[in-house]
């Protein structure tokens, strides 16, 4: 059994993907080929925003967004404590200070109540300037943007949506990558929309920011690549990856539906024996992961061992809270306690999740857990 079955996906859509890759090789336009611009236009239309700038990976996408806003020394950037390292890594990389915020115990996304407490702490007890909220759409579910936006407007903050795990997720009919002042995603192979290497994208409706982002991601270029008007990055999405993503977009919505069906089947079988994912009303998850939560770490370890013995892969996202990562020790601002994050880190476990899961495979996973827990 595969945790995220990219082999099955390729076998199912080999003809379309091979044709897309072959066209790039025959044209030999491997950097900034026409497929990149085509992909950017298609992604922007799918999300419902004016601008999409493709880049080398999801981490660069976050950094480019902060660079476009001029974030640097003396700025406070609020980041959920329960997320992948890159959501906070890009902040001190630019000289700014990450302020870690606790999560909601049910959705695992940033807690609006903890966020407000952290903002108030920074305002009253530090010399930092509150500038940005990084809202992560964890495991595929969008964050609570209505509350986050109200708070951001009240405190004059920018919202950076990190939708690395949630491309295709929705609140109502509105898709992720449209909720931030700038939004980002990742096309890492295992993401809901993944390429065959690294890739990412930045989204915005702001024309001026889009122009800056297009400059920043190619060495800060001006009129051409030998006219450099600012310090930037070498962060282009190559043409082969763009071609793969264009092919995959044609069946993305069908895959998202199949993931949703798999998640419902997991939940139907497991909701009485373990804490299953909670999806808020009017929200649709992209199901980058299907994550359950046990009573304690010991039971999680037992579950992992039993599943491994049965040939079932699992993963722990994430073993350590951000505020306990050694890399942040020198500029850590302990504005709020993150007890929910600390608790969840010791209890959660992600099960196999992808569009090609068969009912018999889901049944096998569930039977292992039910036999352990009942």
N, C-alpha and C positions, 0 to 999 in steps of 0.2 A: 504494500500500500504506500502511496506517495502522500507527503504532507501537502504539497501543491503540485499537481500533476501536469507539468509543462510538456512531458513526453506525449501524453494523450492529447493534449491540446494541439501540438504540432502534427501528430498523426491524423487528427480529424480535419485540420485545415492546411495540410501540407501543400496542396496544389496552389492555393492563393499566396501563401507565404513564400514558397519557392519562386513563384513568378515575380513577386515584388522584389525579392533579393536579386534575382537574375537580371532584372531590368537595370538596377543600379550598377551591377558589375559590368554589364554591357555598355552602359553609358559612361562608366569610369569617372563619374562626378561624385567623389566620395565625401567631400566636405562642402556643405552649403549647396547641395544639389536641389533641384526643384521640388523633390519630395518633402524637404524640410518646410518650405513655405506652404506647401499644400497641407501638411500636417498641422501647422500653426493655425491656419484658417479653419480647418475642420475641428480642431480642439476648441477654439474660441466660440465657434457656432454651437457646438455641442454643449458647452458650459453656459453660454449665453452672456459672454462679455465681449468687449471690443477688441482686446489685445491678448495675444498669447506669444510668448517668447520662449522657444525651446532652448534647453541648455544641457550641460553634460550630465547632471545628476540632481537628485532632490536636495542634497545638502547645498550645492552651489545655488540652487533656486532660492533657498532661504537666505543665504549670504547676499545674493544679488539684490533681493528685496530690501534688506537692511541697508545695504550700500546706497541704493537709490534714494533712501530717506536720509542719508547722512548720519546714521546712527554711529556713535563712538563714545569716547571717554566721557564719563559723567552721566551717561544715559542708563536708565533702568529698563530692562526688558523682562516682562513677566512670562514665565514658561511653566507649563504643567510639570509636576515632579515625576509623573508616571508617563514616560515617553521614550522614544529612541534618542540616543545621545546627541545626534546632529541638531535636534530642535533647540538645544541649549548651547551646543558647541560653537555655533556661528556667532554667538553674542560676544564672549570674551575675545574671540578671534579679531573682532573689530574694535576692541578696547572698551566695550560697554560691559555692564554688569547684569548677569542673569539673576532674577529673583524668582525662586521656585515656589509654586502654588500647589496646594493640595487638590485632590480630585473628588468627584462625586462617587459615592460608594456603589452606585448602581450602574452608571454609564461608563465610568473610568475616565471620562473627559474632565476638563478643567472645571473646578467648582466656582461658580460665580460668587458665592459667599466668601470663600477663601481668597479669591482674587481681590475683592473689595477690601478685605482686611489687609492684604499685602500692599495694595496701593496706598491706603491710609498710613501704614507704617512707613513706607518710603517717603511720603510727603512730610510727615511729622518728625521722623527720627533719623533721617539721613540727609546728605547733601546731594543725593542723586535726583535727576530729572525723570519722572515717569514718562515714557515715550511710546512703548509698543506692548501689545498683548499678543503672544503667539498662541493661537487657539488650534490645538491638534485635534483632528477628527480621528480618534483612536479606533483601531480595529475595523474601521469602515463607517462608523456612525458619526454624523456631523455633531459638532459641539452646540451648545445652547446659544446660538448667535443673537437671538432677540435680546437676551439678558446681557450678553457680552457687548453688543453694540450700544445698548443704553448706557452701560457703565463707561465704555470708551468715549462716548460723546460727552458724558458728564465730567470726565477727568481729562478730556482733550488728548486721548490716546489714539494711536493708529492700531488697526487690527491686521495681523498677518495670519492668514489661514494656512495651516500646514495640513494639507490633504494628501499627504504621501500614501496613506493607507485607504483612502476613501474616494478615489476617482470613480464617479458614477453614482455615489450616494446622493440622497436628496432630503430636503425638507419641503414637504408638499411636492410641487413640481419643479422647484428650483434646485439645481444641482450644486454639489460641492465645487470648489474652486471659483465660486461667485460671491462668497460671503465676506471675504476680507477686503480691506482697501487694496491690498495686494494678496493674492493667493498663490500657493505653490503645490506641486505634486511631484511624485517620483515615478519613473518607469522601470525601476529595478525589476528583474524578471518575475519575481514572485508577487508583484503588486496586482491589483485588479486589472489594470492595463499595463502590461509589462513588455519590454523589448528584449533583445538578446544580448544585453550588456547593461551598461549604465545609461541613464537618461533622466531628464526632468523637464519641468516647464514652469513658467511664471505667468500669472494672469492678472489683468487689471483693466478697469474702464478709464483710467486716468491717462490722457494722451501724453502729458509731459513726463510722467514716470515711465511710460512705455518707451519713449525715446531714449531716456537715460539707460533703461535696462538693455535695450538693443545695443547701445554703445558699450556698456559695462561688460557684457558677456563675450565681446570680441576685443579684448585688450583696450577698452575705453576708446574705440575708434570714433573718428569724426566722419568726414565725407567719404573716406575710403580707409582700407586697413593700414595705410602708411601715414594717416593723419590721426594722431592720438591726442585726444583732448582731455582725457582723465585717466587715472589709474584704474585698470579693470582686471578682468580674469580671461583666461583662455577656456571658455566654457560653452563650446558649441555642441549641439546634438549632431552626430554624423549621419550621413544620408542613408546608410544601411539601416540604422536603428529607426529612422523616420519611416522608411519603407515598411519595415516590420510592423510598426505601430499603425500605419495607415491600413494595412491588411487586417490587423486585429480589431480595429474600430468597427469593422463591418459586422462582427459577431459579438461585440462587447455587451450589448444590451441583453442578448440571449444568454450569455454566460452569467450576467448579474442575476437574471431571473432564476437560473438553475442553482446558483449559490443560495439564493433566498429560499428556494424549495428545500435544499439540503439542510439549511439552518433550521427551518421549521420542523423537519423530521428529527433532527438532533434534539430540539427543544421538546417536542412531543414525547420523546422516549425518556428524556433525562430530567425534566423539570421537577419531578418529585424526589429525586435523589441527590441532586447537586445544584448549586446556584448557576443557572444558565444566563446567557446574555439578556440584558434588558434594553429593549429598543423603545425610545420615547414616542409618544403619540405624534403622528404626522411625519415621522422620520423613516427613511429607508436606508439600511446599511449596505455598503458595497462588499461586506464580509471578507475583508483581507484576512481576518482570523475569526475562528469560532472559539471563544474563550470561556471556560467554566472556572468556578472558584470553589475550593474545598474548605473544610472547617479549619485545617491547619496544615503546616508544611509537611508533617509526617505522612498524612494521608495523601498529599500530592505526590510525594516520593513513592509511596506504595502504588499509586495509580500509574505513574510513569513506568515503574518496573514491570507491572502486569501488562501494560500496553506494549512495551518494548518486547517482552517475551512472546507476545502474540503477533509480532511483526508490524506493529502500528506505531508510526513516528509521532512525536509530540514536540512542543517547544514551549519554553517559559519566556513570556514577554511581560515584565522585565524583572530580572533578579535583584536589581539594586536601584533604589530611588536616585534621582538625579542629584539631590542635595548631599548624598553620601559618596558620589563619585570623586575620587582623588583629584581629578583634573580641575574641579571647581573650588578646591579648598582655599585657594589664596584670595578669591574674590567673592566668597559666599556671604550673602545677606540673609540671615535667618529671620525673615519677616513674619512668617506664620509657621505653625507646626504642620507637619505633613503626615499625620498618623494614619490616615486612610491609605495613602500610598504605601507606607511601610507595611501595613497589614496585607494589602492586596499583593504586594511583591512576593510574599511568602506563601500565597495560597492559589494563585491563578495558574491555569494550564491551557494551552491552545491545542485543539484537536485538528486532525486533517480537515481541510476545507478547500474545495475547488469545484468548478462547474461539472467535473466528470466523475464525481463521487457516485457510486452505485448504492442503491438501497441496502444491498447485502453488506457492503462495507460499513455503512453507517450503523447497521444492526450489530455488526461484529464489535465496533468500538463501544457502542452503548452497552452491550451485554457484558463486556469486560468491566465497565464501570459499575453497572448495576450489581454484578456478582460481588464486587468489592464493598460497595456501600450499603447494601441492604442486609 
